[in-house]
Amino acid sequence: MKKQCLVKGAFVLTVASFITKILAFSNSIVLSRVLGPEGIGLKKMVMPFMGLMMTHTAVWTISSIFKTSDEMQLISCGGLPWLNTNANAKYFGVS
């Protein structure tokens, strides 16, 4: 059962990464059509800063997908320990 959860989680992350790549590609297509040659030249002048911001955004997007996927996998494969009321009762000394 744990192997199925691992494969399922890996599949979700692969699909999420693929969707992120498609969105980034479509963004570049739209920008090139809207800006035209002169706008693309201006864009190339500020590309280092844009690249830094795009990397920052992509890293946080993927990390949030990892976190959400991990939490959902824990819930579906036995739950989160802090949501288990019996474990909380033992931890806090409540019977």
HELIX and SHEET records of a PDB file:
HELIX    1   1 LYS A    2  MET A   45  1                                  44    
HELIX    2   2 MET A   47  SER A   76  1                                  30    
HELIX    3   3 PRO A   81  LEU A   83  5                                   3    
HELIX    4   4 THR A   85  PHE A   92  1                                   8    
END                                                                             
